[in-house]
């Protein structure tokens, strides 16, 4: 949701698990309390980099998680399930 709303993201590697995103390109990753604070300060102090990250993150969401993309994936799943006899 933060990506879609163009909010800069600072999270842990666990928070970004399952996403094909890159540190400093789409978000900032940090593991300790101190590194989370430093990353948050970076977001606040460097608006140009923050904007670049939110632009890249929005592009990522549009490419991989938009309604159109998800709808196509769900339809393919339902078609495959119907062919396998699992959905009528």
PDB file of N, CA, C and O in Angstrom:
ATOM      1  N   UNK A   1       0.817  -1.198   0.000  1.00  0.00           N
ATOM      2  CA  UNK A   1       0.000   0.000   0.000  1.00  0.00           C
ATOM      3  C   UNK A   1       0.854   1.252   0.000  1.00  0.00           C
ATOM      4  O   UNK A   1       0.538   2.220  -0.691  1.00  0.00           O
ATOM      5  N   UNK A   2       1.924   1.241   0.763  1.00  0.00           N
ATOM      6  CA  UNK A   2       2.801   2.415   0.795  1.00  0.00           C
ATOM      7  C   UNK A   2       3.372   2.682  -0.592  1.00  0.00           C
ATOM      8  O   UNK A   2       3.439   3.831  -1.027  1.00  0.00           O
ATOM      9  N   UNK A   3       3.782   1.625  -1.284  1.00  0.00           N
ATOM     10  CA  UNK A   3       4.299   1.795  -2.648  1.00  0.00           C
ATOM     11  C   UNK A   3       3.239   2.448  -3.533  1.00  0.00           C
ATOM     12  O   UNK A   3       3.531   3.404  -4.251  1.00  0.00           O
ATOM     13  N   UNK A   4       2.021   1.938  -3.481  1.00  0.00           N
ATOM     14  CA  UNK A   4       0.941   2.450  -4.332  1.00  0.00           C
ATOM     15  C   UNK A   4       0.593   3.894  -4.009  1.00  0.00           C
ATOM     16  O   UNK A   4       0.155   4.639  -4.886  1.00  0.00           O
ATOM     17  N   UNK A   5       0.784   4.293  -2.760  1.00  0.00           N
ATOM     18  CA  UNK A   5       0.478   5.663  -2.333  1.00  0.00           C
ATOM     19  C   UNK A   5       1.707   6.562  -2.340  1.00  0.00           C
ATOM     20  O   UNK A   5       1.661   7.697  -1.865  1.00  0.00           O
ATOM     21  N   UNK A   6       2.804   6.045  -2.880  1.00  0.00           N
ATOM     22  CA  UNK A   6       4.060   6.782  -3.011  1.00  0.00           C
ATOM     23  C   UNK A   6       4.569   7.330  -1.677  1.00  0.00           C
ATOM     24  O   UNK A   6       4.970   8.489  -1.569  1.00  0.00           O
ATOM     25  N   UNK A   7       4.539   6.466  -0.676  1.00  0.00           N
ATOM     26  CA  UNK A   7       5.097   6.781   0.629  1.00  0.00           C
ATOM     27  C   UNK A   7       6.440   6.062   0.729  1.00  0.00           C
ATOM     28  O   UNK A   7       6.498   4.854   0.502  1.00  0.00           O
ATOM     29  N   UNK A   8       7.513   6.762   1.060  1.00  0.00           N
ATOM     30  CA  UNK A   8       8.811   6.091   1.190  1.00  0.00           C
ATOM     31  C   UNK A   8       8.749   4.994   2.259  1.00  0.00           C
ATOM     32  O   UNK A   8       8.125   5.160   3.308  1.00  0.00           O
ATOM     33  N   UNK A   9       9.403   3.884   1.969  1.00  0.00           N
ATOM     34  CA  UNK A   9       9.352   2.735   2.867  1.00  0.00           C
ATOM     35  C   UNK A   9      10.724   2.465   3.476  1.00  0.00           C
ATOM     36  O   UNK A   9      11.736   2.383   2.779  1.00  0.00           O
ATOM     37  N   UNK A  10      10.720   2.331   4.792  1.00  0.00           N
ATOM     38  CA  UNK A  10      11.869   1.853   5.554  1.00  0.00           C
ATOM     39  C   UNK A  10      11.358   0.622   6.299  1.00  0.00           C
ATOM     40  O   UNK A  10      10.391   0.706   7.056  1.00  0.00           O
ATOM     41  N   UNK A  11      12.007  -0.512   6.084  1.00  0.00           N
ATOM     42  CA  UNK A  11      11.540  -1.743   6.712  1.00  0.00           C
ATOM     43  C   UNK A  11      12.699  -2.696   6.940  1.00  0.00           C
ATOM     44  O   UNK A  11      13.838  -2.420   6.563  1.00  0.00           O
ATOM     45  N   UNK A  12      12.392  -3.801   7.553  1.00  0.00           N
ATOM     46  CA  UNK A  12      13.377  -4.852   7.768  1.00  0.00           C
ATOM     47  C   UNK A  12      13.345  -5.814   6.579  1.00  0.00           C
ATOM     48  O   UNK A  12      12.398  -5.791   5.794  1.00  0.00           O
ATOM     49  N   UNK A  13      14.358  -6.649   6.440  1.00  0.00           N
ATOM     50  CA  UNK A  13      14.307  -7.660   5.377  1.00  0.00           C
ATOM     51  C   UNK A  13      13.064  -8.555   5.486  1.00  0.00           C
ATOM     52  O   UNK A  13      12.504  -8.969   4.471  1.00  0.00           O
ATOM     53  N   UNK A  14      12.642  -8.848   6.703  1.00  0.00           N
ATOM     54  CA  UNK A  14      11.425  -9.653   6.875  1.00  0.00           C
ATOM     55  C   UNK A  14      10.209  -8.888   6.357  1.00  0.00           C
ATOM     56  O   UNK A  14       9.308  -9.486   5.770  1.00  0.00           O
ATOM     57  N   UNK A  15      10.175  -7.577   6.566  1.00  0.00           N
ATOM     58  CA  UNK A  15       9.061  -6.762   6.086  1.00  0.00           C
ATOM     59  C   UNK A  15       8.965  -6.721   4.573  1.00  0.00           C
ATOM     60  O   UNK A  15       7.887  -6.497   4.023  1.00  0.00           O
ATOM     61  N   UNK A  16      10.082  -6.937   3.898  1.00  0.00           N
ATOM     62  CA  UNK A  16      10.106  -6.917   2.437  1.00  0.00           C
ATOM     63  C   UNK A  16      10.138  -8.319   1.840  1.00  0.00           C
ATOM     64  O   UNK A  16      10.224  -8.479   0.622  1.00  0.00           O
ATOM     65  N   UNK A  17      10.070  -9.327   2.695  1.00  0.00           N
ATOM     66  CA  UNK A  17      10.134 -10.717   2.221  1.00  0.00           C
ATOM     67  C   UNK A  17       9.025 -10.983   1.207  1.00  0.00           C
ATOM     68  O   UNK A  17       7.876 -10.582   1.396  1.00  0.00           O
ATOM     69  N   UNK A  18       9.394 -11.662   0.140  1.00  0.00           N
ATOM     70  CA  UNK A  18       8.426 -12.018  -0.893  1.00  0.00           C
ATOM     71  C   UNK A  18       8.289 -10.984  -1.994  1.00  0.00           C
ATOM     72  O   UNK A  18       7.616 -11.228  -2.996  1.00  0.00           O
ATOM     73  N   UNK A  19       8.911  -9.850  -1.820  1.00  0.00           N
ATOM     74  CA  UNK A  19       8.865  -8.813  -2.848  1.00  0.00           C
ATOM     75  C   UNK A  19      10.195  -8.787  -3.595  1.00  0.00           C
ATOM     76  O   UNK A  19      11.259  -8.893  -2.984  1.00  0.00           O
ATOM     77  N   UNK A  20      10.134  -8.649  -4.878  1.00  0.00           N
ATOM     78  CA  UNK A  20      11.361  -8.570  -5.691  1.00  0.00           C
ATOM     79  C   UNK A  20      11.785  -7.112  -5.809  1.00  0.00           C
ATOM     80  O   UNK A  20      11.779  -6.532  -6.894  1.00  0.00           O
ATOM     81  N   UNK A  21      12.151  -6.539  -4.679  1.00  0.00           N
ATOM     82  CA  UNK A  21      12.552  -5.132  -4.631  1.00  0.00           C
ATOM     83  C   UNK A  21      14.003  -5.042  -4.176  1.00  0.00           C
ATOM     84  O   UNK A  21      14.550  -5.976  -3.591  1.00  0.00           O
ATOM     85  N   UNK A  22      14.610  -3.897  -4.460  1.00  0.00           N
ATOM     86  CA  UNK A  22      16.018  -3.700  -4.126  1.00  0.00           C
ATOM     87  C   UNK A  22      16.195  -2.532  -3.151  1.00  0.00           C
ATOM     88  O   UNK A  22      15.577  -1.474  -3.267  1.00  0.00           O
ATOM     89  N   UNK A  23      17.076  -2.792  -2.189  1.00  0.00           N
ATOM     90  CA  UNK A  23      17.452  -1.775  -1.207  1.00  0.00           C
ATOM     91  C   UNK A  23      18.014  -0.551  -1.940  1.00  0.00           C
ATOM     92  O   UNK A  23      18.830  -0.690  -2.851  1.00  0.00           O
ATOM     93  N   UNK A  24      17.595   0.587  -1.558  1.00  0.00           N
ATOM     94  CA  UNK A  24      17.919   1.927  -2.067  1.00  0.00           C
ATOM     95  C   UNK A  24      17.255   2.251  -3.396  1.00  0.00           C
ATOM     96  O   UNK A  24      17.189   3.421  -3.772  1.00  0.00           O
ATOM     97  N   UNK A  25      16.761   1.247  -4.121  1.00  0.00           N
ATOM     98  CA  UNK A  25      16.035   1.544  -5.359  1.00  0.00           C
ATOM     99  C   UNK A  25      14.544   1.714  -5.093  1.00  0.00           C
ATOM    100  O   UNK A  25      13.936   2.675  -5.562  1.00  0.00           O
ATOM    101  N   UNK A  26      13.949   0.783  -4.339  1.00  0.00           N
ATOM    102  CA  UNK A  26      12.513   0.824  -4.056  1.00  0.00           C
ATOM    103  C   UNK A  26      12.207   1.222  -2.609  1.00  0.00           C
ATOM    104  O   UNK A  26      11.159   1.799  -2.319  1.00  0.00           O
ATOM    105  N   UNK A  27      13.139   0.902  -1.712  1.00  0.00           N
ATOM    106  CA  UNK A  27      12.936   1.109  -0.282  1.00  0.00           C
ATOM    107  C   UNK A  27      14.288   1.078   0.410  1.00  0.00           C
ATOM    108  O   UNK A  27      15.321   0.836  -0.215  1.00  0.00           O
ATOM    109  N   UNK A  28      14.262   1.326   1.701  1.00  0.00           N
ATOM    110  CA  UNK A  28      15.475   1.195   2.504  1.00  0.00           C
ATOM    111  C   UNK A  28      15.272   0.053   3.491  1.00  0.00           C
ATOM    112  O   UNK A  28      14.260  -0.011   4.189  1.00  0.00           O
ATOM    113  N   UNK A  29      16.249  -0.845   3.538  1.00  0.00           N
ATOM    114  CA  UNK A  29      16.205  -1.980   4.452  1.00  0.00           C
ATOM    115  C   UNK A  29      17.163  -1.737   5.606  1.00  0.00           C
ATOM    116  O   UNK A  29      18.263  -1.213   5.426  1.00  0.00           O
ATOM    117  N   UNK A  30      16.727  -2.125   6.782  1.00  0.00           N
ATOM    118  CA  UNK A  30      17.558  -1.983   7.972  1.00  0.00           C
ATOM    119  C   UNK A  30      17.158  -3.081   8.958  1.00  0.00           C
ATOM    120  O   UNK A  30      16.016  -3.540   8.966  1.00  0.00           O
ATOM    121  N   UNK A  31      18.116  -3.493   9.786  1.00  0.00           N
ATOM    122  CA  UNK A  31      17.819  -4.586  10.707  1.00  0.00           C
ATOM    123  C   UNK A  31      17.794  -4.172  12.171  1.00  0.00           C
ATOM    124  O   UNK A  31      16.988  -4.694  12.942  1.00  0.00           O
ATOM    125  N   UNK A  32      18.646  -3.260  12.562  1.00  0.00           N
ATOM    126  CA  UNK A  32      18.690  -2.855  13.970  1.00  0.00           C
ATOM    127  C   UNK A  32      17.876  -1.578  14.180  1.00  0.00           C
ATOM    128  O   UNK A  32      17.519  -0.880  13.231  1.00  0.00           O
ATOM    129  N   UNK A  33      17.601  -1.302  15.431  1.00  0.00           N
ATOM    130  CA  UNK A  33      16.884  -0.069  15.761  1.00  0.00           C
ATOM    131  C   UNK A  33      17.658   1.139  15.252  1.00  0.00           C
ATOM    132  O   UNK A  33      17.082   2.055  14.665  1.00  0.00           O
ATOM    133  N   UNK A  34      18.960   1.133  15.481  1.00  0.00           N
ATOM    134  CA  UNK A  34      19.788   2.267  15.060  1.00  0.00           C
ATOM    135  C   UNK A  34      19.790   2.428  13.544  1.00  0.00           C
ATOM    136  O   UNK A  34      19.709   3.549  13.043  1.00  0.00           O
ATOM    137  N   UNK A  35      19.881   1.323  12.809  1.00  0.00           N
ATOM    138  CA  UNK A  35      19.895   1.441  11.351  1.00  0.00           C
ATOM    139  C   UNK A  35      18.523   1.833  10.808  1.00  0.00           C
ATOM    140  O   UNK A  35      18.433   2.491   9.771  1.00  0.00           O
ATOM    141  N   UNK A  36      17.456   1.435  11.497  1.00  0.00           N
ATOM    142  CA  UNK A  36      16.116   1.886  11.101  1.00  0.00           C
ATOM    143  C   UNK A  36      15.982   3.400  11.292  1.00  0.00           C
ATOM    144  O   UNK A  36      15.402   4.090  10.453  1.00  0.00           O
ATOM    145  N   UNK A  37      16.518   3.901  12.391  1.00  0.00           N
ATOM    146  CA  UNK A  37      16.495   5.349  12.653  1.00  0.00           C
ATOM    147  C   UNK A  37      17.306   6.082  11.593  1.00  0.00           C
ATOM    148  O   UNK A  37      16.859   7.100  11.064  1.00  0.00           O
ATOM    149  N   UNK A  38      18.485   5.577  11.281  1.00  0.00           N
ATOM    150  CA  UNK A  38      19.332   6.200  10.258  1.00  0.00           C
ATOM    151  C   UNK A  38      18.649   6.198   8.890  1.00  0.00           C
ATOM    152  O   UNK A  38      18.699   7.194   8.169  1.00  0.00           O
ATOM    153  N   UNK A  39      18.015   5.090   8.536  1.00  0.00           N
ATOM    154  CA  UNK A  39      17.333   5.013   7.240  1.00  0.00           C
ATOM    155  C   UNK A  39      16.160   5.986   7.189  1.00  0.00           C
ATOM    156  O   UNK A  39      15.920   6.623   6.163  1.00  0.00           O
ATOM    157  N   UNK A  40      15.435   6.099   8.290  1.00  0.00           N
ATOM    158  CA  UNK A  40      14.321   7.053   8.346  1.00  0.00           C
ATOM    159  C   UNK A  40      14.840   8.475   8.207  1.00  0.00           C
ATOM    160  O   UNK A  40      14.234   9.292   7.514  1.00  0.00           O
ATOM    161  N   UNK A  41      15.942   8.775   8.854  1.00  0.00           N
ATOM    162  CA  UNK A  41      16.548  10.106   8.724  1.00  0.00           C
ATOM    163  C   UNK A  41      16.966  10.362   7.281  1.00  0.00           C
ATOM    164  O   UNK A  41      16.811  11.475   6.778  1.00  0.00           O
ATOM    165  N   UNK A  42      17.488   9.351   6.618  1.00  0.00           N
ATOM    166  CA  UNK A  42      17.874   9.490   5.213  1.00  0.00           C
ATOM    167  C   UNK A  42      16.672   9.867   4.356  1.00  0.00           C
ATOM    168  O   UNK A  42      16.760  10.752   3.504  1.00  0.00           O
ATOM    169  N   UNK A  43      15.554   9.195   4.585  1.00  0.00           N
ATOM    170  CA  UNK A  43      14.322   9.504   3.836  1.00  0.00           C
ATOM    171  C   UNK A  43      13.927  10.960   4.056  1.00  0.00           C
ATOM    172  O   UNK A  43      13.559  11.657   3.110  1.00  0.00           O
ATOM    173  N   UNK A  44      14.004  11.414   5.291  1.00  0.00           N
ATOM    174  CA  UNK A  44      13.589  12.776   5.614  1.00  0.00           C
ATOM    175  C   UNK A  44      14.570  13.827   5.101  1.00  0.00           C
ATOM    176  O   UNK A  44      14.168  14.932   4.736  1.00  0.00           O
ATOM    177  N   UNK A  45      15.842  13.485   5.074  1.00  0.00           N
ATOM    178  CA  UNK A  45      16.878  14.462   4.707  1.00  0.00           C
ATOM    179  C   UNK A  45      17.193  14.501   3.218  1.00  0.00           C
ATOM    180  O   UNK A  45      17.827  15.447   2.749  1.00  0.00           O
ATOM    181  N   UNK A  46      16.763  13.496   2.470  1.00  0.00           N
ATOM    182  CA  UNK A  46      17.096  13.422   1.050  1.00  0.00           C
ATOM    183  C   UNK A  46      15.822  13.237   0.217  1.00  0.00           C
ATOM    184  O   UNK A  46      15.543  12.135  -0.256  1.00  0.00           O
ATOM    185  N   UNK A  47      15.048  14.317   0.040  1.00  0.00           N
ATOM    186  CA  UNK A  47      13.777  14.196  -0.674  1.00  0.00           C
ATOM    187  C   UNK A  47      13.935  13.754  -2.129  1.00  0.00           C
ATOM    188  O   UNK A  47      13.028  13.125  -2.675  1.00  0.00           O
ATOM    189  N   UNK A  48      15.057  14.066  -2.767  1.00  0.00           N
ATOM    190  CA  UNK A  48      15.255  13.627  -4.151  1.00  0.00           C
ATOM    191  C   UNK A  48      15.377  12.109  -4.227  1.00  0.00           C
ATOM    192  O   UNK A  48      14.775  11.474  -5.094  1.00  0.00           O
ATOM    193  N   UNK A  49      16.146  11.539  -3.329  1.00  0.00           N
ATOM    194  CA  UNK A  49      16.273  10.075  -3.312  1.00  0.00           C
ATOM    195  C   UNK A  49      14.958   9.427  -2.899  1.00  0.00           C
ATOM    196  O   UNK A  49      14.578   8.391  -3.444  1.00  0.00           O
ATOM    197  N   UNK A  50      14.270  10.026  -1.948  1.00  0.00           N
ATOM    198  CA  UNK A  50      12.970   9.494  -1.515  1.00  0.00           C
ATOM    199  C   UNK A  50      11.984   9.485  -2.675  1.00  0.00           C
ATOM    200  O   UNK A  50      11.236   8.522  -2.848  1.00  0.00           O
ATOM    201  N   UNK A  51      11.978  10.547  -3.468  1.00  0.00           N
ATOM    202  CA  UNK A  51      11.084  10.617  -4.628  1.00  0.00           C
ATOM    203  C   UNK A  51      11.469   9.557  -5.663  1.00  0.00           C
ATOM    204  O   UNK A  51      10.596   8.919  -6.250  1.00  0.00           O
ATOM    205  N   UNK A  52      12.761   9.370  -5.885  1.00  0.00           N
ATOM    206  CA  UNK A  52      13.205   8.346  -6.831  1.00  0.00           C
ATOM    207  C   UNK A  52      12.766   6.959  -6.366  1.00  0.00           C
ATOM    208  O   UNK A  52      12.339   6.138  -7.178  1.00  0.00           O
ATOM    209  N   UNK A  53      12.868   6.695  -5.054  1.00  0.00           N
ATOM    210  CA  UNK A  53      12.431   5.400  -4.531  1.00  0.00           C
ATOM    211  C   UNK A  53      10.930   5.221  -4.674  1.00  0.00           C
ATOM    212  O   UNK A  53      10.472   4.150  -5.069  1.00  0.00           O
ATOM    213  N   UNK A  54      10.153   6.259  -4.356  1.00  0.00           N
ATOM    214  CA  UNK A  54       8.703   6.109  -4.451  1.00  0.00           C
ATOM    215  C   UNK A  54       8.258   5.974  -5.905  1.00  0.00           C
ATOM    216  O   UNK A  54       7.288   5.272  -6.188  1.00  0.00           O
ATOM    217  N   UNK A  55       8.944   6.628  -6.819  1.00  0.00           N
ATOM    218  CA  UNK A  55       8.629   6.459  -8.240  1.00  0.00           C
ATOM    219  C   UNK A  55       8.916   5.026  -8.684  1.00  0.00           C
ATOM    220  O   UNK A  55       8.106   4.420  -9.384  1.00  0.00           O
ATOM    221  N   UNK A  56      10.063   4.486  -8.281  1.00  0.00           N
ATOM    222  CA  UNK A  56      10.418   3.107  -8.633  1.00  0.00           C
ATOM    223  C   UNK A  56       9.465   2.115  -7.975  1.00  0.00           C
ATOM    224  O   UNK A  56       9.091   1.114  -8.586  1.00  0.00           O
ATOM    225  N   UNK A  57       9.073   2.387  -6.740  1.00  0.00           N
ATOM    226  CA  UNK A  57       8.155   1.503  -6.030  1.00  0.00           C
ATOM    227  C   UNK A  57       6.778   1.511  -6.683  1.00  0.00           C
ATOM    228  O   UNK A  57       6.148   0.460  -6.800  1.00  0.00           O
ATOM    229  N   UNK A  58       6.303   2.671  -7.108  1.00  0.00           N
ATOM    230  CA  UNK A  58       5.015   2.745  -7.798  1.00  0.00           C
ATOM    231  C   UNK A  58       5.076   1.982  -9.119  1.00  0.00           C
ATOM    232  O   UNK A  58       4.125   1.285  -9.472  1.00  0.00           O
ATOM    233  N   UNK A  59       6.163   2.104  -9.839  1.00  0.00           N
ATOM    234  CA  UNK A  59       6.326   1.358 -11.089  1.00  0.00           C
ATOM    235  C   UNK A  59       6.318  -0.149 -10.816  1.00  0.00           C
ATOM    236  O   UNK A  59       5.735  -0.917 -11.581  1.00  0.00           O
ATOM    237  N   UNK A  60       6.962  -0.567  -9.730  1.00  0.00           N
ATOM    238  CA  UNK A  60       6.981  -1.978  -9.349  1.00  0.00           C
ATOM    239  C   UNK A  60       5.561  -2.478  -9.077  1.00  0.00           C
ATOM    240  O   UNK A  60       5.163  -3.531  -9.576  1.00  0.00           O
ATOM    241  N   UNK A  61       4.806  -1.726  -8.290  1.00  0.00           N
ATOM    242  CA  UNK A  61       3.431  -2.118  -7.968  1.00  0.00           C
ATOM    243  C   UNK A  61       2.587  -2.175  -9.236  1.00  0.00           C
ATOM    244  O   UNK A  61       1.810  -3.112  -9.419  1.00  0.00           O
ATOM    245  N   UNK A  62       2.728  -1.198 -10.103  1.00  0.00           N
ATOM    246  CA  UNK A  62       1.946  -1.167 -11.338  1.00  0.00           C
ATOM    247  C   UNK A  62       2.254  -2.374 -12.216  1.00  0.00           C
ATOM    248  O   UNK A  62       1.360  -2.928 -12.856  1.00  0.00           O
ATOM    249  N   UNK A  63       3.513  -2.775 -12.245  1.00  0.00           N
ATOM    250  CA  UNK A  63       3.941  -3.885 -13.089  1.00  0.00           C
ATOM    251  C   UNK A  63       3.565  -5.243 -12.512  1.00  0.00           C
ATOM    252  O   UNK A  63       3.225  -6.160 -13.260  1.00  0.00           O
ATOM    253  N   UNK A  64       3.623  -5.381 -11.187  1.00  0.00           N
ATOM    254  CA  UNK A  64       3.467  -6.699 -10.575  1.00  0.00           C
ATOM    255  C   UNK A  64       2.198  -6.900  -9.747  1.00  0.00           C
ATOM    256  O   UNK A  64       1.803  -8.041  -9.508  1.00  0.00           O
ATOM    257  N   UNK A  65       1.557  -5.833  -9.308  1.00  0.00           N
ATOM    258  CA  UNK A  65       0.448  -5.990  -8.368  1.00  0.00           C
ATOM    259  C   UNK A  65      -0.779  -5.150  -8.703  1.00  0.00           C
ATOM    260  O   UNK A  65      -1.651  -4.969  -7.853  1.00  0.00           O
ATOM    261  N   UNK A  66      -0.859  -4.640  -9.916  1.00  0.00           N
ATOM    262  CA  UNK A  66      -2.033  -3.834 -10.288  1.00  0.00           C
ATOM    263  C   UNK A  66      -3.270  -4.727 -10.381  1.00  0.00           C
ATOM    264  O   UNK A  66      -3.159  -5.950 -10.457  1.00  0.00           O
ATOM    265  N   UNK A  67      -4.420  -4.115 -10.374  1.00  0.00           N
ATOM    266  CA  UNK A  67      -5.671  -4.852 -10.496  1.00  0.00           C
ATOM    267  C   UNK A  67      -5.683  -5.688 -11.767  1.00  0.00           C
ATOM    268  O   UNK A  67      -6.125  -6.837 -11.745  1.00  0.00           O
ATOM    269  N   UNK A  68      -5.210  -5.136 -12.859  1.00  0.00           N
ATOM    270  CA  UNK A  68      -5.174  -5.859 -14.126  1.00  0.00           C
ATOM    271  C   UNK A  68      -4.301  -7.106 -14.025  1.00  0.00           C
ATOM    272  O   UNK A  68      -4.706  -8.187 -14.453  1.00  0.00           O
ATOM    273  N   UNK A  69      -3.124  -6.959 -13.470  1.00  0.00           N
ATOM    274  CA  UNK A  69      -2.196  -8.088 -13.341  1.00  0.00           C
ATOM    275  C   UNK A  69      -2.786  -9.161 -12.429  1.00  0.00           C
ATOM    276  O   UNK A  69      -2.770 -10.343 -12.772  1.00  0.00           O
ATOM    277  N   UNK A  70      -3.298  -8.764 -11.287  1.00  0.00           N
ATOM    278  CA  UNK A  70      -3.846  -9.723 -10.327  1.00  0.00           C
ATOM    279  C   UNK A  70      -5.082 -10.404 -10.908  1.00  0.00           C
ATOM    280  O   UNK A  70      -5.258 -11.609 -10.729  1.00  0.00           O
ATOM    281  N   UNK A  71      -5.934  -9.659 -11.597  1.00  0.00           N
ATOM    282  CA  UNK A  71      -7.120 -10.245 -12.214  1.00  0.00           C
ATOM    283  C   UNK A  71      -6.727 -11.320 -13.215  1.00  0.00           C
ATOM    284  O   UNK A  71      -7.326 -12.395 -13.233  1.00  0.00           O
ATOM    285  N   UNK A  72      -5.738 -11.047 -14.039  1.00  0.00           N
ATOM    286  CA  UNK A  72      -5.275 -12.035 -15.016  1.00  0.00           C
ATOM    287  C   UNK A  72      -4.744 -13.284 -14.317  1.00  0.00           C
ATOM    288  O   UNK A  72      -5.003 -14.400 -14.768  1.00  0.00           O
ATOM    289  N   UNK A  73      -4.012 -13.109 -13.233  1.00  0.00           N
ATOM    290  CA  UNK A  73      -3.477 -14.256 -12.502  1.00  0.00           C
ATOM    291  C   UNK A  73      -4.596 -15.091 -11.880  1.00  0.00           C
ATOM    292  O   UNK A  73      -4.547 -16.321 -11.908  1.00  0.00           O
ATOM    293  N   UNK A  74      -5.589 -14.431 -11.327  1.00  0.00           N
ATOM    294  CA  UNK A  74      -6.717 -15.146 -10.725  1.00  0.00           C
ATOM    295  C   UNK A  74      -7.491 -15.899 -11.803  1.00  0.00           C
ATOM    296  O   UNK A  74      -7.865 -17.054 -11.602  1.00  0.00           O
ATOM    297  N   UNK A  75      -7.734 -15.258 -12.941  1.00  0.00           N
ATOM    298  CA  UNK A  75      -8.453 -15.932 -14.025  1.00  0.00           C
ATOM    299  C   UNK A  75      -7.691 -17.153 -14.526  1.00  0.00           C
ATOM    300  O   UNK A  75      -8.289 -18.200 -14.772  1.00  0.00           O
ATOM    301  N   UNK A  76      -6.361 -17.023 -14.678  1.00  0.00           N
ATOM    302  CA  UNK A  76      -5.552 -18.179 -15.103  1.00  0.00           C
ATOM    303  C   UNK A  76      -5.644 -19.311 -14.077  1.00  0.00           C
ATOM    304  O   UNK A  76      -5.748 -20.481 -14.444  1.00  0.00           O
ATOM    305  N   UNK A  77      -5.606 -18.959 -12.801  1.00  0.00           N
ATOM    306  CA  UNK A  77      -5.730 -19.966 -11.751  1.00  0.00           C
ATOM    307  C   UNK A  77      -7.085 -20.670 -11.832  1.00  0.00           C
ATOM    308  O   UNK A  77      -7.160 -21.898 -11.771  1.00  0.00           O
ATOM    309  N   UNK A  78      -8.138 -19.892 -11.966  1.00  0.00           N
ATOM    310  CA  UNK A  78      -9.482 -20.482 -12.037  1.00  0.00           C
ATOM    311  C   UNK A  78      -9.654 -21.368 -13.267  1.00  0.00           C
ATOM    312  O   UNK A  78     -10.279 -22.425 -13.190  1.00  0.00           O
ATOM    313  N   UNK A  79      -9.100 -20.937 -14.401  1.00  0.00           N
ATOM    314  CA  UNK A  79      -9.154 -21.753 -15.617  1.00  0.00           C
ATOM    315  C   UNK A  79      -8.408 -23.068 -15.411  1.00  0.00           C
ATOM    316  O   UNK A  79      -8.903 -24.130 -15.790  1.00  0.00           O
ATOM    317  N   UNK A  80      -7.239 -23.001 -14.821  1.00  0.00           N
ATOM    318  CA  UNK A  80      -6.444 -24.222 -14.573  1.00  0.00           C
ATOM    319  C   UNK A  80      -7.169 -25.128 -13.594  1.00  0.00           C
ATOM    320  O   UNK A  80      -7.178 -26.346 -13.771  1.00  0.00           O
ATOM    321  N   UNK A  81      -7.773 -24.558 -12.569  1.00  0.00           N
ATOM    322  CA  UNK A  81      -8.510 -25.355 -11.598  1.00  0.00           C
ATOM    323  C   UNK A  81      -9.725 -26.008 -12.243  1.00  0.00           C
ATOM    324  O   UNK A  81     -10.036 -27.163 -11.951  1.00  0.00           O
ATOM    325  N   UNK A  82     -10.417 -25.279 -13.118  1.00  0.00           N
ATOM    326  CA  UNK A  82     -11.584 -25.838 -13.803  1.00  0.00           C
ATOM    327  C   UNK A  82     -11.172 -26.983 -14.705  1.00  0.00           C
ATOM    328  O   UNK A  82     -11.850 -28.009 -14.765  1.00  0.00           O
ATOM    329  N   UNK A  83     -10.052 -26.810 -15.412  1.00  0.00           N
ATOM    330  CA  UNK A  83      -9.556 -27.875 -16.285  1.00  0.00           C
ATOM    331  C   UNK A  83      -9.175 -29.118 -15.493  1.00  0.00           C
ATOM    332  O   UNK A  83      -9.311 -30.241 -15.979  1.00  0.00           O
ATOM    333  N   UNK A  84      -8.704 -28.911 -14.284  1.00  0.00           N
ATOM    334  CA  UNK A  84      -8.308 -30.023 -13.433  1.00  0.00           C
ATOM    335  C   UNK A  84      -9.505 -30.635 -12.699  1.00  0.00           C
ATOM    336  O   UNK A  84      -9.368 -31.623 -11.977  1.00  0.00           O
ATOM    337  N   UNK A  85     -10.682 -30.027 -12.899  1.00  0.00           N
ATOM    338  CA  UNK A  85     -11.885 -30.551 -12.260  1.00  0.00           C
ATOM    339  C   UNK A  85     -12.119 -30.035 -10.856  1.00  0.00           C
ATOM    340  O   UNK A  85     -12.970 -30.558 -10.137  1.00  0.00           O
ATOM    341  N   UNK A  86     -11.382 -29.027 -10.459  1.00  0.00           N
ATOM    342  CA  UNK A  86     -11.493 -28.521  -9.094  1.00  0.00           C
ATOM    343  C   UNK A  86     -12.490 -27.397  -8.918  1.00  0.00           C
ATOM    344  O   UNK A  86     -12.867 -27.079  -7.790  1.00  0.00           O
ATOM    345  N   UNK A  87     -12.931 -26.783 -10.020  1.00  0.00           N
ATOM    346  CA  UNK A  87     -13.892 -25.675  -9.940  1.00  0.00           C
ATOM    347  C   UNK A  87     -14.934 -25.888 -11.009  1.00  0.00           C
ATOM    348  O   UNK A  87     -14.611 -26.237 -12.145  1.00  0.00           O
ATOM    349  N   UNK A  88     -16.182 -25.679 -10.648  1.00  0.00           N
ATOM    350  CA  UNK A  88     -17.239 -25.832 -11.662  1.00  0.00           C
ATOM    351  C   UNK A  88     -18.009 -24.553 -11.837  1.00  0.00           C
ATOM    352  O   UNK A  88     -18.935 -24.496 -12.647  1.00  0.00           O
TER     353      UNK A  88
END
